Amino acid sequence: MKLAVIGIIINGDRSVAENVNKILSSYGDFIVCRMGVPDRVNNIYVISIIVRAELEVISALSGKLGRLSSVKVKSAITDADINEN
């Protein structure tokens, strides 16, 4: 298991947020924490999540999010193996 922080930025088209939420819900068992910060003035929406999962799961989640239009994704993954508790 790895611990990762995934940053998600939705720029402009907020209608994609429904698809982002569907993807995040489907990976809900791996999400430890989620925080959203809307910047409505500039039409930018930021979501950060902390994920505890195997590398393949983290990559799949990031990839699905990154394929959505108007969405940018960046991931930071720990080198250390994390014990599942």
N, C-alpha and C positions, 0 to 999 in steps of 0.2 A: 504494500500500500504506500502511496505517496500523498503528500499534502500539497495542494496547489491553490494559488489565488488566481482567479480569472476575472479580468476586467472587460466589461462589455459596454460599448458606447453606441447608442442609437442616435443618429444625426438626421434631423429633419422629419422623415416619414414615421410618425409615431404609430401608424397602423400595424407596423411589423412587430410591435410589442406583444401582441397576442400570440404570434408564432414563437417569440422568444420565451414567453411564459409557458407555453405548451412544452417546449424542449426542456426548460428548467424543471418543470413538474415531472417529466418522464425520468429525470435523473435525480429526483428528490431524495432518494435513499443515500446518495453520496454527498449531498450538500450539507455542510456543517453550519454555514452562516450565509445570509444574503442581506445586502444593503442596497437600496436604490436612492439615487439623488437626482431629482429632476431640475433642470435649468430651463424652465418654461420660456423665459425671456429670449434665450438664444436657440430654443427648440432642440436642445441636446439633453439626452437622458442617459445617466450613468448607473450601471449596476455592477457591484462587485460581489463575488461569491468565493467562499472557501470550500474546497472540495477535498474529501478523503476517499481515494479510489486507486485502482490499478492504473498504470500509465495509459493503457489502451482506452480505458473509460474516459479519462481526462482528455485525451486526444480526440476521441469521438465526439464528446460534448463540445469542445472548442471548435472542431471542424463543422459540426452542424450549425452552430451559431454563426460562424464566420461566413457560411454560404448564403446567409440571408442578406437581401439588399438593405442598404442603409445601416448595416451593423458592422462594427469593427471589434475584434477580439484580440486580447493579449493574455498569455498565460505565464505564470512563474511557478515552477515546480521544484520542490525540495529534492536534494540529492539523497537525504536520509530515508530509510524505510521506516514507516510509521506502523506501530502495532495497532491492531484493531481491538478496541475495548468495548 
